[in-house]
Structures are given as structure tokens and as C-alpha cells.
Amino acid sequence: MSEISNQLFGMVLLTLTAFVMLSVTVLLLDPADAATAAVLTIVLSGATFVVYRFDALWAIALGLLVSIGATLTVFYLAFGIFQVFSPIEFIAGLLLVVGFLFATIGGVAALIRHRRGSVPGGTRLRQSVLVLLGVSSLVSVGGFLATRTTVERSVAAGAVLVEMQDFMFAPGAVAVPVGERLIIKNIDAFAHDFTLEEYGLYAHVGPGSEAVIDVSNLLPGSYDYFCDLHSFDGEGMTGVLTIHQ
Ligand SMILES: [Cu+2]
């Protein structure tokens, strides 16, 4: 087997990203995202094979176009690199960013050199990147396990529960008696947060974690809260909290 190029290496990582996305969306039973992920996986696998099989300019150019197109389609996955302790988001984000860099820079370099193989900084660079990806993924899984939080049953008794699921708060509107606690439970595979800006209330809630929100100093009334990661200008992942007597 001939030595693989940086472009091919990047494309393999992008294909893995699409496959991770496919597995996750199928598990979460999200048909729309699963369809996107399935198409991406097939197109990227095909293009990766073409680049591997044909040492020609057209193949290199095709690989470059497919890599850029696939990355643009799911560019939002890149934000996952900021959620270090949320393994699925983090690993997919990392694969996407590193894959895109290798596929693009390697593809352009191969086009300029008019050939596929032996792009400078070859095997050793790719091996180091693979090791770094592996270590980062382990850190992510370890951090996820170490920082997962649950609320004790004694604390939870009588408290009002809001779940975070499918990038929404459920229920979207919740009423809490004065002095009672609010518990936020994230049952998504992604990190969320609870933000009630004006009152300095904030909790980052990782996948599978729960958190107690101390709303005891809120006066009776209605408050709009949101997930800062998945909302913008009051749109998106938002909820309404009512404190009543
Ligand atoms: Cu969120």
C-alpha cells in the first residue's frame, strides 16, 4: 500500500465524523439529522476511496470539494471542541476540525505538487495527531465521568424538575412555589446550561448531569431563562419560570 497523503488522512477523519454523527442521531432517533449524516457518510466514503484509488488531479480536486462541502454542511459540530467534558460533542468537533485542516491543506498542497503522495510533514505528523486525538478523547471521557453530577434524593424531594431534552426545556413553562428548589436534569447527549442572566443564576449541566438551581431569592413573578449554548436573542432553547406564593 502506498503511503497515504495528508488529504486522504483528513478525509478519513471527516468520514469518521459523519459516522459518529450518524450513530448518535440514529440512537437519538432523529430522522432529519440521521438522513444528513447518512448522506455525508456515503459521499465522504466514496470520495475518500476515489482519492485513494486515483492519483490524478481530478481526484484530488474532487476530494477537496467534497471535504469543504461536508464540513460546511455540519460546521456547527466544530463548536463541540469547547465542550471538553461532553465526549460525543468534543470528539466529533475535534475530528471535524482536524479532518478539515488536513483534507484542505493536504488537498491544496497535492494540487500544487500535482501528485498525491509524500506531502511534507507526512507520516510522523499524522501519527502524532492520531495520538493527540486519542489522548484528548480519553481526557474527555475521563472528565465527563469525573464531573457528572446528580442531585441527592433528599434534596430532590419536593423540588420542581425541568428536563433538558432534544435542545429544549421540558416543560417549557414551570411554576415553582416561593422558597422551593428547581432541579435541572440534562438527558441529552450534549452539554446545556441554565442561564437567568439578570439574577446571576447560571449552571453548566453536562450530558446526563443534574443541578440544583437556587431560586429562593427570586420574588414572585415570571422569569425568562435560556441555555446560552443553544439560544440567541431569546430564540431557541428557552424557558419560562414562574415563582408563586
Ligand atoms: Cu442547550
Boltz pocket constraint, residues with backbone or C-beta under 6 A from the ligand:
constraints:
  - pocket:
      binder: B
      contacts: [[A, 167], [A, 191], [A, 192], [A, 193], [A, 227], [A, 228], [A, 229], [A, 230], [A, 237]]
      max_distance: 6.0
